[in-house]
Amino acid sequence: MKLFSGRLLTGLLVLIATAFSLPATAATVVVSYYSLSPNPVSIKTGDVVYWVDGDGFGYMITLGPLVVFPPDGIQFNAPGTYTYSAETFEGGSWPGTVIVTDDAPPTVSITSPTNNSVLTAPATFNFEADASDPDVNDISDVEFYIGDTIVDDVFSPPYSTTVTNLPAGTYTLTTIAWDYSYETATNSVTITVVNPGAIQLTSPAVVGGSFVFQASGLIPGKTNVLESSSDLVTWLPLQTNVPDATSLGFTNSPAGRSQFFRLRQVN
């Protein structure tokens, strides 16, 4: 079916004959004799108002120089308050109002992983985001990217996807939230994926009556457990550390007997 839409260009409504499907954000006004429902009708910029003949009496809608006939519609592309007339072919006429407001853009924030995270290759992790829009029920979808490559497009909350087997490298993760008026919001973080390396314990010494040594080859943000043993068979945990650098110093009270130490990364 051919529908008529009116586009507001530089303050003037221009009649355009076009075929378009009913968008999710369209509004419908039922026209009956001396009755408009709803009136006024509130929409966002870019939305379409359709008029429907509610009693078969026959009507036309006049908005400035534009005339449409139910069930045709008018698209409003600029904010403002528009007054139209619903008229019968016999001369009856009554006013209606369309209130058009600007569409508010969405917001989006990546919640996982955090910016500057360091992961171990091959990395598998949840890629998650929070998205919202001041306009109720106006989030269309959230796209997930690694670099310029889209990895998922999620259309309902929770906005989350899973990344698997990401090799070593530095990556920019990006999410783009869309609303139904094609407004967007973008958020990006950077992560580093490193190849796992051997942890080395070096520089053993006794300082101030305590046994000290250095550990290197650590991955910042990963949990490590320091363990000790007197026979290399039974290992007892001494402390847990989450380093913020690739090396870390350890201090231990002497046990009065020979001890062996090891440091294990547990996640």
N, C-alpha and C positions, 0 to 999 in steps of 0.2 A: 504494500500500500504506500502511496506517496503521501508524505507528511510535509507540512509547511513549518519551517522554523524561522524565527526572527532573531537575527544576530545584531547586537548593539555595537556599532562601529562609529567611533568618534561622535558619540552622542545621538546617532540616528539609528532607528530600527530599519533593517533592510530585509525584505521578504526574499527567502530562499526556498525553492522547492527542492527537497532532498529526501532520500529514503534512509531513515536511521531507525535502529531498534530501540526499544524502550530501555533506557539506562537504569541502573539500580537506584540512582538518586533522583529519578523523576517523581513529580508530584501530579496527582490527578484531582481535578475540580469537577464535581458533579453539578450540572446546570439543570435546574428545574424552574418552573414558572415563578419568577420573583424570588428565587432562592439559589445561592451559591454555597457549596460545601466542599472544603472549608473556605472561609473568607474572614480574614486574609489568609493567604498561603505563603509559608516561609520556605525559601530554598537557598542553596549556595550558588555562587557564580559557576556558570557552565551547565547548570541543571536545566531540565526541560519541564514545563508545565503543560499537561494535556487537559483538555476540556471534554467532558462526556455528556451527551444528551441524556438526562435522567428520566424524562417522561415522554420523549418522542414528539415534543411540541415543535422542535426545529429552532435552532439558534445560530447566531454568529457572534464571534468575539472580536471586538475592535480595540486595538491598542495603538494609539497614534495613527499613523497611516496604514498600519498592518491589520488585515482582516483574515481570520481563520474560522473554520467551521468544525465543530466537534465531529469526530474525535481527534482532530489535528492538534498540534502542539507548538509552543514557542520556546526557543532556547534563549536563556538570559546570560550574557557573558560579561556583565558589569554590575557592580553592587548598586543598590538604590531602591526606591519605593516606586512601583509602577501601578498606575490606575488604569483599569480597562473597563469596557462596557460589555455586558452580555445583553444581546438584543434579539427579540423575536422578529420574524419576518413581517408581523403586523404592526410593528412600531414600538412595542414595549421595550423598555431599557432600564437596567439597574447596574450600579457600579460594583466592581470587585478590585481587590488589591493584591499585588505580588510583592513580597519583601525579599530582596536579594542581598545576601551578605557574603563577604569574602570568605573563601575556604581557608581555614587555618592549616598550616603544614604539619606533618607528623614529626615525631622525634624518635630517635633510635640510639641505643647504646649497647655496645658489646659487653657482655657480662662474663664471658669465658671464651678463650683464655684472656688473661689480663695483659696489658701492654708490657712489652719487654720480657715476656715469659721465655724461659729456656726449657726446651723439651728434648728428650732423648730419641734419636732415630732408631727404627722407623716409628714416627710419632702417631699415636691414635688418641684423639681427644674430642670432647664435645665442643662444638662451636655454637654459642648461645647469645641471644640478644633480647633486650626489652624494647618494645615499640609501643607507642601510644599516640593518640591524636586528640586534640581538644574537641573535635567534632565526634559525637557519639557514633560508635560502630563504623568508623571511617577508615580503618586500616585495611588495605586490600591484601598486601602480601609483603614479605621480607625476603630479599635476595641475599645469598651468602656467596662471597667471592674469596678466592685465594689468588692474589695478584689480579689479573684481568680475566681469570677463568671462573665462571659461575659453578658452584658445587651443589647448590640446592636453592629452591624457591618454595618458601613455606607460607601457606595461606591462612593459617589459624594458629593462635597461641597454644602451647608454648612455642616460641620461635627458636628452634634448635635443630641442628643437624650434627652428624658424626663425620669427622675426618679420619681416614685410616691410612696407615703406612706412608706418612709424609717423610720424604728423605731429608737428609741434612741440608741446611741452607737457611737463609733469612727470608721471611715472608711477610707480606702485608695482607692482613685479613680485613675485609670490608663488608659491611652490611648496608643495604639500601632499603629503606621502608617506603612503600608507596601507599597513597590513599586513593579513594575512588575518583578524585578530581585530578589525578596524575601529579599531585604535589609529592615531593620526595624529601627524605632526610638521609644523611650518610654518616657513618662512623667507621673509623679504621684503627687497628692496632698493629704492632709489629711483634713478631715472635721469631725466635732463633731455634732451629733444630740442630743438635750436635750429635756426632757419632760418639757412642760410649767409649771411654778409654779406661785403662787400668789405673786404679787408685794406688799411689805410691806413698809409703811412710818413710820419711827421711829425717836426718839431723837429730838423732837421739842424743840426749844429754841429761845430766842431773844439775838442776838449777835451784838453789835455795832448799835443798832437801827433797825436791820433787822431780819426777821423771817427766821430761818434756820431749816432744817430737813434732814434726810437721807432716801434714797430709796434703798431697797435691793430686791433680787430676779430678777434682770434684766438679760437680755440676751445680751451679747456683740454683737454689730453690728446691733441690732434691733432698730427701731425708736420708741421713747416714747414721748407722749405729756402730759405736766403738765397743769392741768386745775384747776380753782378755782370757787367757788360758795358761795353765801351768803344765799341761801335758799335750797340747795341740789336738786334744780329743773333745774335751768339754770346754765350751766357750760360754762365758758369762757376760751379759750386757753391762756396760759401765755408764754410757751416756748416749743421748741422741742429739744430733745436730742437723740444722738446716742452714747450710752456708749461703752467704751472699756473694761469695767469690770462689775462684777455682782452687784456692789453698786455704788451709786453716791450721792453727796451732793447737796442741793438746797438752794439758798438764795433768799428771796423775800422781797421787801419793804412792811412795814405794811400799810394796807389800812384804818386804823382808825375805822374799824368795824370788827365784827366776820367774819372769812372766813373759808371755808372748801377747802381742797386740795385733788386732786386725780391724779394718774399717770396711763396713759393707753398706752399699747403697741399697735401700729397701724400696724406694719408689721413685 
